[in-house]
Amino acid sequence: MSTKQSNNQKPKWWKSGYAWLVFGGPAIVVVASLTTVYIAVNGQDPLLTRDENTGTSTKSLTAAEKNALEPAIRARNHAATGVNNPEQ
């Protein structure tokens, strides 16, 4: 009689691959999100003061420094407007 009972019993839920798929996927996502939150909280960038945030103004640069920045300024203006003015 014990052989009939063992044949009629369903397998345990942890022996089924679908159970691991259904419960394992969301569990991995929860662990990954908690890891992301931990990294975001502990690795955050320091806040800038008002002076650090303003950066360097081109008005305070010397003529040589302004000439050194000229290619970058042209490229920025060309990227923003799409017009290339070689005379400037």
C-alpha positions in Angstrom: 0.0 0.0 0.0 2.9 2.4 0.7 4.0 2.1 -3.0 0.6 3.4 -4.2 0.8 6.3 -1.9 4.2 7.3 -3.0 3.2 7.2 -6.7 0.1 9.4 -6.1 2.0 12.1 -4.2 3.0 15.3 -6.0 6.6 16.3 -6.0 7.6 19.1 -3.7 7.4 22.6 -5.0 11.1 23.3 -4.8 11.8 20.4 -7.1 9.9 22.0 -9.9 11.8 24.2 -12.3 8.8 26.5 -12.9 8.6 27.4 -9.2 12.3 28.6 -9.3 11.5 30.5 -12.5 8.5 32.2 -11.0 10.0 33.0 -7.6 13.7 33.3 -8.6 13.3 36.0 -11.2 11.6 38.6 -9.0 13.9 37.8 -6.1 17.0 38.5 -8.3 15.4 41.8 -9.4 14.8 42.8 -5.8 18.4 42.0 -4.8 19.7 44.0 -7.9 17.5 47.0 -7.0 18.7 47.0 -3.4 22.3 46.8 -4.6 21.7 49.8 -6.9 20.2 51.8 -4.1 23.2 51.0 -1.9 25.6 52.1 -4.6 23.7 55.3 -5.3 23.5 56.3 -1.7 27.1 55.5 -0.8 28.7 56.7 -4.1 27.0 60.0 -4.6 28.9 62.9 -5.9 29.7 65.8 -3.6 27.5 68.9 -3.9 29.1 71.9 -5.5 29.2 75.3 -3.8 27.9 78.3 -5.7 31.4 79.4 -6.7 32.4 75.9 -8.0 29.1 75.7 -10.0 29.6 78.9 -11.9 32.9 77.8 -13.5 35.3 80.1 -15.3 33.9 82.9 -17.4 35.5 83.7 -20.7 35.5 87.4 -19.8 38.3 86.8 -17.3 40.6 85.0 -19.8 43.6 86.5 -21.4 43.8 87.0 -25.2 46.0 83.9 -25.6 43.6 81.8 -23.6 40.6 83.0 -25.7 42.5 82.1 -28.8 43.2 78.6 -27.4 39.4 78.2 -26.8 38.4 79.4 -30.3 38.3 75.9 -32.0 36.1 74.6 -29.2 33.8 77.6 -29.3 33.4 77.2 -33.1 32.6 73.5 -32.8 30.1 74.2 -30.1 28.4 76.9 -32.1 28.4 74.7 -35.2 26.9 71.8 -33.3 24.2 74.1 -31.9 23.2 75.9 -35.1 24.5 73.8 -37.9 26.0 76.8 -39.6 29.8 76.9 -40.2 31.3 80.4 -40.3 35.0 80.2 -41.1 35.4 84.0 -41.1 34.9 84.3 -37.3 
